[in-house]
Amino acid sequence: MTPSGLVAEMSFGFWVALFAKRFDHQLWRVALHRAFEPTPPRSELHRQLEQLRALRNRVAHHEPILKRDLNGDYESLLEVLAMLSPEVSNWVRHHSRVQEVLTTPTPQIMQF
């Protein structure tokens, strides 16, 4: 197992759990906060990541998501991404079709 292979094998839930309160002193204050600019409150970041994880799981399990605040989910994703890499966040915002799909009237979406 290579280090990059190990990282790739870890679940999204594992990465989100690193930002839980129980790791505040051991991980967040020591190192993890440095990955984000500006540094958000750990609890707020964990809340955002947990909501994105729940969305990811619903999508992966083919569960309904249309009653969620998908615009809010998308903005949260871009916000977290911007704290990690503004360039990548801008790239995603520019190339993503999420806003286009979210503004498509529901009857057209249901045709898929």
Secondary structure as UniProt FT lines:
FT   HELIX           3..9
FT   HELIX           12..17
FT   TURN            18..19
FT   HELIX           21..23
FT   HELIX           24..28
FT   TURN            29..31
FT   HELIX           32..35
FT   HELIX           42..60
FT   TURN            61..62
FT   TURN            66..67
FT   HELIX           70..84
FT   HELIX           86..95
FT   HELIX           98..102
FT   HELIX           106..109
FT   TURN            110..111
//
